[in-house]
Amino acid sequence: MPKPPTWLPFLGPPLAGVAAGIGGRYIEGFLPLIALAVVVGFLPIIAYHLWKRAHHRS
């Protein structure tokens, strides 16, 4: 299994902004947009750590 790219966790903030921008067209309310941005923002970080853990096991 290849090593995870080190830049992967840094995709979180831009992806959170894009998700909030796109979600603003379909979701009404401030708190649901914040929740969407937080979830999407943490996905690359979680994926990086899972990939890193799988890479260290092999």
PDB file of N, CA, C and O in Angstrom, chain B, residues numbered from 101:
ATOM      1  N   MET B 101       0.850  -1.175   0.000  1.00  0.00           N
ATOM      2  CA  MET B 101       0.000   0.000   0.000  1.00  0.00           C
ATOM      3  C   MET B 101       0.898   1.240   0.000  1.00  0.00           C
ATOM      4  O   MET B 101       1.838   1.311   0.791  1.00  0.00           O
ATOM      5  N   PRO B 102       0.626   2.219  -0.872  1.00  0.00           N
ATOM      6  CA  PRO B 102       1.458   3.416  -0.909  1.00  0.00           C
ATOM      7  C   PRO B 102       1.207   4.313   0.302  1.00  0.00           C
ATOM      8  O   PRO B 102       0.160   4.251   0.946  1.00  0.00           O
ATOM      9  N   LYS B 103       2.201   5.143   0.585  1.00  0.00           N
ATOM     10  CA  LYS B 103       2.061   6.089   1.696  1.00  0.00           C
ATOM     11  C   LYS B 103       0.991   7.121   1.358  1.00  0.00           C
ATOM     12  O   LYS B 103       0.812   7.465   0.189  1.00  0.00           O
ATOM     13  N   PRO B 104       0.283   7.616   2.363  1.00  0.00           N
ATOM     14  CA  PRO B 104      -0.704   8.658   2.091  1.00  0.00           C
ATOM     15  C   PRO B 104       0.004   9.978   1.777  1.00  0.00           C
ATOM     16  O   PRO B 104       1.066  10.252   2.335  1.00  0.00           O
ATOM     17  N   PRO B 105      -0.563  10.789   0.903  1.00  0.00           N
ATOM     18  CA  PRO B 105       0.048  12.081   0.604  1.00  0.00           C
ATOM     19  C   PRO B 105      -0.024  12.998   1.822  1.00  0.00           C
ATOM     20  O   PRO B 105      -1.039  13.043   2.517  1.00  0.00           O
ATOM     21  N   THR B 106       1.053  13.723   2.072  1.00  0.00           N
ATOM     22  CA  THR B 106       1.103  14.576   3.262  1.00  0.00           C
ATOM     23  C   THR B 106       0.219  15.808   3.133  1.00  0.00           C
ATOM     24  O   THR B 106      -0.091  16.451   4.136  1.00  0.00           O
ATOM     25  N   TRP B 107      -0.186  16.142   1.930  1.00  0.00           N
ATOM     26  CA  TRP B 107      -1.028  17.323   1.741  1.00  0.00           C
ATOM     27  C   TRP B 107      -2.506  17.012   1.929  1.00  0.00           C
ATOM     28  O   TRP B 107      -3.326  17.929   1.893  1.00  0.00           O
ATOM     29  N   LEU B 108      -2.868  15.768   2.124  1.00  0.00           N
ATOM     30  CA  LEU B 108      -4.278  15.388   2.222  1.00  0.00           C
ATOM     31  C   LEU B 108      -5.022  16.096   3.360  1.00  0.00           C
ATOM     32  O   LEU B 108      -6.141  16.554   3.128  1.00  0.00           O
ATOM     33  N   PRO B 109      -4.473  16.215   4.575  1.00  0.00           N
ATOM     34  CA  PRO B 109      -5.226  16.894   5.639  1.00  0.00           C
ATOM     35  C   PRO B 109      -5.478  18.377   5.359  1.00  0.00           C
ATOM     36  O   PRO B 109      -6.414  18.958   5.909  1.00  0.00           O
ATOM     37  N   PHE B 110      -4.655  18.992   4.514  1.00  0.00           N
ATOM     38  CA  PHE B 110      -4.820  20.412   4.231  1.00  0.00           C
ATOM     39  C   PHE B 110      -5.951  20.690   3.249  1.00  0.00           C
ATOM     40  O   PHE B 110      -6.249  21.853   2.976  1.00  0.00           O
ATOM     41  N   LEU B 111      -6.582  19.658   2.716  1.00  0.00           N
ATOM     42  CA  LEU B 111      -7.742  19.843   1.851  1.00  0.00           C
ATOM     43  C   LEU B 111      -9.007  20.145   2.648  1.00  0.00           C
ATOM     44  O   LEU B 111     -10.011  20.567   2.075  1.00  0.00           O
ATOM     45  N   GLY B 112      -8.970  19.935   3.947  1.00  0.00           N
ATOM     46  CA  GLY B 112     -10.159  20.116   4.778  1.00  0.00           C
ATOM     47  C   GLY B 112     -10.787  21.496   4.701  1.00  0.00           C
ATOM     48  O   GLY B 112     -11.971  21.599   4.382  1.00  0.00           O
ATOM     49  N   PRO B 113     -10.039  22.572   4.983  1.00  0.00           N
ATOM     50  CA  PRO B 113     -10.659  23.900   4.940  1.00  0.00           C
ATOM     51  C   PRO B 113     -11.193  24.316   3.569  1.00  0.00           C
ATOM     52  O   PRO B 113     -12.298  24.855   3.498  1.00  0.00           O
ATOM     53  N   PRO B 114     -10.455  24.089   2.473  1.00  0.00           N
ATOM     54  CA  PRO B 114     -11.053  24.450   1.184  1.00  0.00           C
ATOM     55  C   PRO B 114     -12.301  23.628   0.851  1.00  0.00           C
ATOM     56  O   PRO B 114     -13.270  24.157   0.307  1.00  0.00           O
ATOM     57  N   LEU B 115     -12.272  22.334   1.179  1.00  0.00           N
ATOM     58  CA  LEU B 115     -13.454  21.510   0.926  1.00  0.00           C
ATOM     59  C   LEU B 115     -14.633  21.939   1.790  1.00  0.00           C
ATOM     60  O   LEU B 115     -15.779  21.876   1.345  1.00  0.00           O
ATOM     61  N   ALA B 116     -14.367  22.374   3.015  1.00  0.00           N
ATOM     62  CA  ALA B 116     -15.443  22.849   3.886  1.00  0.00           C
ATOM     63  C   ALA B 116     -16.075  24.105   3.304  1.00  0.00           C
ATOM     64  O   ALA B 116     -17.296  24.258   3.331  1.00  0.00           O
ATOM     65  N   GLY B 117     -15.256  24.996   2.783  1.00  0.00           N
ATOM     66  CA  GLY B 117     -15.785  26.212   2.163  1.00  0.00           C
ATOM     67  C   GLY B 117     -16.601  25.918   0.924  1.00  0.00           C
ATOM     68  O   GLY B 117     -17.662  26.507   0.719  1.00  0.00           O
ATOM     69  N   VAL B 118     -16.114  25.015   0.101  1.00  0.00           N
ATOM     70  CA  VAL B 118     -16.849  24.643  -1.114  1.00  0.00           C
ATOM     71  C   VAL B 118     -18.166  23.967  -0.743  1.00  0.00           C
ATOM     72  O   VAL B 118     -19.200  24.243  -1.352  1.00  0.00           O
ATOM     73  N   ALA B 119     -18.133  23.090   0.243  1.00  0.00           N
ATOM     74  CA  ALA B 119     -19.359  22.407   0.658  1.00  0.00           C
ATOM     75  C   ALA B 119     -20.379  23.392   1.220  1.00  0.00           C
ATOM     76  O   ALA B 119     -21.573  23.267   0.951  1.00  0.00           O
ATOM     77  N   ALA B 120     -19.917  24.366   1.996  1.00  0.00           N
ATOM     78  CA  ALA B 120     -20.837  25.365   2.544  1.00  0.00           C
ATOM     79  C   ALA B 120     -21.392  26.249   1.429  1.00  0.00           C
ATOM     80  O   ALA B 120     -22.563  26.627   1.455  1.00  0.00           O
ATOM     81  N   GLY B 121     -20.551  26.574   0.454  1.00  0.00           N
ATOM     82  CA  GLY B 121     -21.031  27.388  -0.660  1.00  0.00           C
ATOM     83  C   GLY B 121     -22.074  26.675  -1.493  1.00  0.00           C
ATOM     84  O   GLY B 121     -23.092  27.259  -1.864  1.00  0.00           O
ATOM     85  N   ILE B 122     -21.820  25.416  -1.784  1.00  0.00           N
ATOM     86  CA  ILE B 122     -22.785  24.641  -2.567  1.00  0.00           C
ATOM     87  C   ILE B 122     -24.024  24.335  -1.725  1.00  0.00           C
ATOM     88  O   ILE B 122     -25.150  24.405  -2.217  1.00  0.00           O
ATOM     89  N   GLY B 123     -23.807  23.998  -0.462  1.00  0.00           N
ATOM     90  CA  GLY B 123     -24.935  23.689   0.416  1.00  0.00           C
ATOM     91  C   GLY B 123     -25.824  24.887   0.676  1.00  0.00           C
ATOM     92  O   GLY B 123     -27.011  24.722   0.960  1.00  0.00           O
ATOM     93  N   GLY B 124     -25.275  26.091   0.586  1.00  0.00           N
ATOM     94  CA  GLY B 124     -26.067  27.301   0.792  1.00  0.00           C
ATOM     95  C   GLY B 124     -27.160  27.476  -0.241  1.00  0.00           C
ATOM     96  O   GLY B 124     -28.148  28.169   0.003  1.00  0.00           O
ATOM     97  N   ARG B 125     -26.988  26.857  -1.382  1.00  0.00           N
ATOM     98  CA  ARG B 125     -28.022  26.933  -2.414  1.00  0.00           C
ATOM     99  C   ARG B 125     -29.181  25.995  -2.110  1.00  0.00           C
ATOM    100  O   ARG B 125     -30.295  26.227  -2.579  1.00  0.00           O
ATOM    101  N   TYR B 126     -28.941  24.934  -1.328  1.00  0.00           N
ATOM    102  CA  TYR B 126     -29.954  23.907  -1.111  1.00  0.00           C
ATOM    103  C   TYR B 126     -30.417  23.797   0.333  1.00  0.00           C
ATOM    104  O   TYR B 126     -31.502  23.274   0.590  1.00  0.00           O
ATOM    105  N   ILE B 127     -29.617  24.278   1.284  1.00  0.00           N
ATOM    106  CA  ILE B 127     -29.941  24.154   2.706  1.00  0.00           C
ATOM    107  C   ILE B 127     -30.194  25.544   3.263  1.00  0.00           C
ATOM    108  O   ILE B 127     -29.402  26.463   3.054  1.00  0.00           O
ATOM    109  N   GLU B 128     -31.297  25.687   3.968  1.00  0.00           N
ATOM    110  CA  GLU B 128     -31.592  26.971   4.606  1.00  0.00           C
ATOM    111  C   GLU B 128     -31.213  26.891   6.075  1.00  0.00           C
ATOM    112  O   GLU B 128     -31.427  25.872   6.731  1.00  0.00           O
ATOM    113  N   GLY B 129     -30.658  27.961   6.576  1.00  0.00           N
ATOM    114  CA  GLY B 129     -30.280  28.015   7.981  1.00  0.00           C
ATOM    115  C   GLY B 129     -28.773  28.000   8.154  1.00  0.00           C
ATOM    116  O   GLY B 129     -28.039  27.390   7.376  1.00  0.00           O
ATOM    117  N   PHE B 130     -28.342  28.681   9.183  1.00  0.00           N
ATOM    118  CA  PHE B 130     -26.910  28.823   9.431  1.00  0.00           C
ATOM    119  C   PHE B 130     -26.305  27.569  10.061  1.00  0.00           C
ATOM    120  O   PHE B 130     -25.250  27.106   9.629  1.00  0.00           O
ATOM    121  N   LEU B 131     -26.956  27.028  11.061  1.00  0.00           N
ATOM    122  CA  LEU B 131     -26.399  25.886  11.782  1.00  0.00           C
ATOM    123  C   LEU B 131     -26.274  24.621  10.923  1.00  0.00           C
ATOM    124  O   LEU B 131     -25.270  23.919  11.043  1.00  0.00           O
ATOM    125  N   PRO B 132     -27.241  24.305  10.070  1.00  0.00           N
ATOM    126  CA  PRO B 132     -27.016  23.146   9.191  1.00  0.00           C
ATOM    127  C   PRO B 132     -25.837  23.336   8.244  1.00  0.00           C
ATOM    128  O   PRO B 132     -25.136  22.372   7.936  1.00  0.00           O
ATOM    129  N   LEU B 133     -25.608  24.548   7.781  1.00  0.00           N
ATOM    130  CA  LEU B 133     -24.453  24.804   6.915  1.00  0.00           C
ATOM    131  C   LEU B 133     -23.148  24.655   7.673  1.00  0.00           C
ATOM    132  O   LEU B 133     -22.176  24.119   7.140  1.00  0.00           O
ATOM    133  N   ILE B 134     -23.118  25.122   8.903  1.00  0.00           N
ATOM    134  CA  ILE B 134     -21.914  24.965   9.724  1.00  0.00           C
ATOM    135  C   ILE B 134     -21.648  23.483   9.982  1.00  0.00           C
ATOM    136  O   ILE B 134     -20.504  23.032   9.914  1.00  0.00           O
ATOM    137  N   ALA B 135     -22.705  22.730  10.279  1.00  0.00           N
ATOM    138  CA  ALA B 135     -22.538  21.293  10.516  1.00  0.00           C
ATOM    139  C   ALA B 135     -22.018  20.590   9.266  1.00  0.00           C
ATOM    140  O   ALA B 135     -21.144  19.728   9.355  1.00  0.00           O
ATOM    141  N   LEU B 136     -22.549  20.954   8.110  1.00  0.00           N
ATOM    142  CA  LEU B 136     -22.075  20.373   6.851  1.00  0.00           C
ATOM    143  C   LEU B 136     -20.610  20.710   6.614  1.00  0.00           C
ATOM    144  O   LEU B 136     -19.828  19.843   6.222  1.00  0.00           O
ATOM    145  N   ALA B 137     -20.234  21.961   6.849  1.00  0.00           N
ATOM    146  CA  ALA B 137     -18.844  22.373   6.644  1.00  0.00           C
ATOM    147  C   ALA B 137     -17.900  21.651   7.606  1.00  0.00           C
ATOM    148  O   ALA B 137     -16.800  21.265   7.210  1.00  0.00           O
ATOM    149  N   VAL B 138     -18.302  21.466   8.838  1.00  0.00           N
ATOM    150  CA  VAL B 138     -17.451  20.773   9.808  1.00  0.00           C
ATOM    151  C   VAL B 138     -17.259  19.309   9.414  1.00  0.00           C
ATOM    152  O   VAL B 138     -16.145  18.789   9.464  1.00  0.00           O
ATOM    153  N   VAL B 139     -18.342  18.653   9.024  1.00  0.00           N
ATOM    154  CA  VAL B 139     -18.245  17.238   8.640  1.00  0.00           C
ATOM    155  C   VAL B 139     -17.367  17.083   7.407  1.00  0.00           C
ATOM    156  O   VAL B 139     -16.468  16.242   7.393  1.00  0.00           O
ATOM    157  N   VAL B 140     -17.611  17.877   6.377  1.00  0.00           N
ATOM    158  CA  VAL B 140     -16.828  17.774   5.146  1.00  0.00           C
ATOM    159  C   VAL B 140     -15.388  18.206   5.391  1.00  0.00           C
ATOM    160  O   VAL B 140     -14.471  17.660   4.777  1.00  0.00           O
ATOM    161  N   GLY B 141     -15.174  19.170   6.272  1.00  0.00           N
ATOM    162  CA  GLY B 141     -13.822  19.628   6.574  1.00  0.00           C
ATOM    163  C   GLY B 141     -12.974  18.585   7.278  1.00  0.00           C
ATOM    164  O   GLY B 141     -11.757  18.544   7.097  1.00  0.00           O
ATOM    165  N   PHE B 142     -13.606  17.747   8.077  1.00  0.00           N
ATOM    166  CA  PHE B 142     -12.852  16.723   8.799  1.00  0.00           C
ATOM    167  C   PHE B 142     -12.670  15.431   8.013  1.00  0.00           C
ATOM    168  O   PHE B 142     -11.852  14.596   8.400  1.00  0.00           O
ATOM    169  N   LEU B 143     -13.405  15.242   6.927  1.00  0.00           N
ATOM    170  CA  LEU B 143     -13.293  14.001   6.157  1.00  0.00           C
ATOM    171  C   LEU B 143     -11.881  13.749   5.623  1.00  0.00           C
ATOM    172  O   LEU B 143     -11.404  12.621   5.752  1.00  0.00           O
ATOM    173  N   PRO B 144     -11.180  14.724   5.031  1.00  0.00           N
ATOM    174  CA  PRO B 144      -9.819  14.441   4.570  1.00  0.00           C
ATOM    175  C   PRO B 144      -8.860  14.106   5.703  1.00  0.00           C
ATOM    176  O   PRO B 144      -7.952  13.294   5.524  1.00  0.00           O
ATOM    177  N   ILE B 145      -9.047  14.712   6.849  1.00  0.00           N
ATOM    178  CA  ILE B 145      -8.181  14.444   7.992  1.00  0.00           C
ATOM    179  C   ILE B 145      -8.395  13.018   8.488  1.00  0.00           C
ATOM    180  O   ILE B 145      -7.434  12.304   8.777  1.00  0.00           O
ATOM    181  N   ILE B 146      -9.648  12.610   8.584  1.00  0.00           N
ATOM    182  CA  ILE B 146      -9.957  11.249   9.015  1.00  0.00           C
ATOM    183  C   ILE B 146      -9.445  10.242   7.992  1.00  0.00           C
ATOM    184  O   ILE B 146      -8.878   9.212   8.358  1.00  0.00           O
ATOM    185  N   ALA B 147      -9.645  10.538   6.714  1.00  0.00           N
ATOM    186  CA  ALA B 147      -9.161   9.632   5.663  1.00  0.00           C
ATOM    187  C   ALA B 147      -7.642   9.496   5.720  1.00  0.00           C
ATOM    188  O   ALA B 147      -7.113   8.400   5.537  1.00  0.00           O
ATOM    189  N   TYR B 148      -6.938  10.595   5.970  1.00  0.00           N
ATOM    190  CA  TYR B 148      -5.482  10.553   6.063  1.00  0.00           C
ATOM    191  C   TYR B 148      -5.034   9.655   7.209  1.00  0.00           C
ATOM    192  O   TYR B 148      -4.128   8.839   7.044  1.00  0.00           O
ATOM    193  N   HIS B 149      -5.666   9.803   8.367  1.00  0.00           N
ATOM    194  CA  HIS B 149      -5.263   8.994   9.518  1.00  0.00           C
ATOM    195  C   HIS B 149      -5.592   7.515   9.325  1.00  0.00           C
ATOM    196  O   HIS B 149      -4.821   6.649   9.739  1.00  0.00           O
ATOM    197  N   LEU B 150      -6.727   7.223   8.701  1.00  0.00           N
ATOM    198  CA  LEU B 150      -7.053   5.827   8.428  1.00  0.00           C
ATOM    199  C   LEU B 150      -6.081   5.227   7.423  1.00  0.00           C
ATOM    200  O   LEU B 150      -5.655   4.082   7.574  1.00  0.00           O
ATOM    201  N   TRP B 151      -5.731   5.997   6.401  1.00  0.00           N
ATOM    202  CA  TRP B 151      -4.779   5.532   5.395  1.00  0.00           C
ATOM    203  C   TRP B 151      -3.407   5.317   6.027  1.00  0.00           C
ATOM    204  O   TRP B 151      -2.726   4.333   5.740  1.00  0.00           O
ATOM    205  N   LYS B 152      -3.012   6.245   6.885  1.00  0.00           N
ATOM    206  CA  LYS B 152      -1.723   6.141   7.571  1.00  0.00           C
ATOM    207  C   LYS B 152      -1.681   4.908   8.473  1.00  0.00           C
ATOM    208  O   LYS B 152      -0.671   4.205   8.519  1.00  0.00           O
ATOM    209  N   ARG B 153      -2.769   4.647   9.183  1.00  0.00           N
ATOM    210  CA  ARG B 153      -2.838   3.486  10.058  1.00  0.00           C
ATOM    211  C   ARG B 153      -2.768   2.193   9.243  1.00  0.00           C
ATOM    212  O   ARG B 153      -2.095   1.241   9.638  1.00  0.00           O
ATOM    213  N   ALA B 154      -3.464   2.163   8.107  1.00  0.00           N
ATOM    214  CA  ALA B 154      -3.427   0.974   7.250  1.00  0.00           C
ATOM    215  C   ALA B 154      -2.038   0.790   6.636  1.00  0.00           C
ATOM    216  O   ALA B 154      -1.588  -0.339   6.441  1.00  0.00           O
ATOM    217  N   HIS B 155      -1.364   1.894   6.333  1.00  0.00           N
ATOM    218  CA  HIS B 155      -0.036   1.803   5.748  1.00  0.00           C
ATOM    219  C   HIS B 155       0.975   1.272   6.770  1.00  0.00           C
ATOM    220  O   HIS B 155       1.870   0.507   6.411  1.00  0.00           O
ATOM    221  N   HIS B 156       0.841   1.669   8.031  1.00  0.00           N
ATOM    222  CA  HIS B 156       1.774   1.204   9.059  1.00  0.00           C
ATOM    223  C   HIS B 156       1.549  -0.262   9.413  1.00  0.00           C
ATOM    224  O   HIS B 156       2.470  -0.935   9.875  1.00  0.00           O
ATOM    225  N   ARG B 157       0.335  -0.760   9.201  1.00  0.00           N
ATOM    226  CA  ARG B 157       0.064  -2.158   9.502  1.00  0.00           C
ATOM    227  C   ARG B 157       0.701  -3.090   8.493  1.00  0.00           C
ATOM    228  O   ARG B 157       1.070  -4.214   8.833  1.00  0.00           O
ATOM    229  N   SER B 158       0.835  -2.635   7.250  1.00  0.00           N
ATOM    230  CA  SER B 158       1.385  -3.532   6.225  1.00  0.00           C
ATOM    231  C   SER B 158       2.892  -3.483   6.162  1.00  0.00           C
ATOM    232  O   SER B 158       3.499  -4.182   5.350  1.00  0.00           O
TER     233      SER B 158
END
